[in-house]
Amino acid sequence: MASGWPPALEYFGLHVDLGDYHTKRGVWLHFPAARFTCRWGCESTASGPADVAQFTQAITADHARDCPGPPKEDHA
């Protein structure tokens, strides 16, 4: 998903590909996908309609809980 869109590789944040659903045939032509990266190196991905919906709803809380934050400076 993100490999085809250069800004998703250059900038951190949440990038969501909404996929392509064919309404007349009732099928996904390509599934939704999401990728999250932060400035401190965290990276998470999700694919598929249900997983992307859950991912986008929970990423803020999950990231706040798991992110190591900025590196600690060594004052020795």
N, C-alpha and C positions, 0 to 999 in steps of 0.2 A: 504494500500500500504506500508507505512513505518513500520507498525507493524511487517511485516515479515522480515525486513532487519535490523539487529541490529545496524550497523553504522548510519543509519538514525535517530535512537533514541538517540545515544550517542553524535553525533557531529552536531553542527549547520551548516547551509548552505542550498543549494538547492539540493534536491534529486528528481530525475525524474525517474518514471517507464514508459518506452515507450509503455507498453501494448503489446498485441500479436494479430496481424491482420492476419487472414487466407486468403491468397491471392487467392487461388483457389475457396473458398466458398464465398469470399467477405464479411466476417463478423468479428467483433472483438470477440476474445475468452476471452480477458479481456481488459478493457479500460485503456488508459494511465492515470496516476495520478502524481501529483507533490505536494511536501511539502517544505516550506521554513521556517526556524527558524533562529533567530539571537541570539547573546550572551546576548542581553538586553531583551529577552523575547518575541519578535515579532514572530507570527506564522501565516502562510497563507497556504491554500491548494486549489487545483483545481483537477477536474477529468473530463474525457472525452477528446476526441481529440482536439476539438476547444478550450475548456477552458484551457487546458494545454498549447497549442500553444500561446494563448493570455497571459496567466499567465507568462510563461517564457520570453516573450518579454517585459513585463511591470514591472516585480518584482523589478528591480533595481530602477527605478524611483519611484514606489509606496512606496517601503521600505524607500528610502531616504527622502521622503516627510512625512511619518507617524511614523518613528521610534523615540522613546523618547530619545534614546542614553543612555550613562552611567548615573547612578544615581548621582544627585547633592549632593556633600558633604555638611554637615551642619557644618559651622564654628562658631557656636554660643558659 
